[in-house]
């Protein structure tokens, strides 16, 4: 306790106040003046950082213990953060392989992040993706493609609003109807499928019956979509050049 004229400082040695015949009590790294709590600026910033850090930890703990998705099987890190999945997806470019491995370990329904669940069964896939299912796209789709702040997405794939998506889909429905696709594109698609199957067979012959089927289907899909959209295929089936992932990334 101090009285008279004094210069008061925090433990960090920053001056808090000049006291003139006042009463002050030192409290930790701060000073109590006339019933008020006066930390210095750097201590205030430190306290704010501590509060933020602890609030984040409490949020993680609450998510880990009380999430309604806790009953769904999955790796322990999926309860806490989406960072491991983001790392495998964006850095290692192994999202499909990672989720496939998780399905092998945990089953057809697996939790892959605090708010994300992956399904692999045909029944679950239909339930999620059928029109009017009630499952809507996440905000993740808003970051795909040329979008601007406070403006709607550029295409159907990025559209999050089911009503606007239905309106846009209606405009394209005639061109992508089953009858039109058969007339306009079936021969092209069949030729790409035949080329992909031949590539799979040739690779299997060279590798004792083993072939990367996912890679060939990706090449085929890229060529089909690019030819429908732009009038010319990217040529992946011919060059066989695609980089899907890096084998050096592990969690």
Order of alpha helices (4+ residues) and beta strands (2+ residues): beta-beta-beta-beta-beta-alpha-alpha-alpha-beta-beta-alpha-alpha-alpha-alpha-alpha
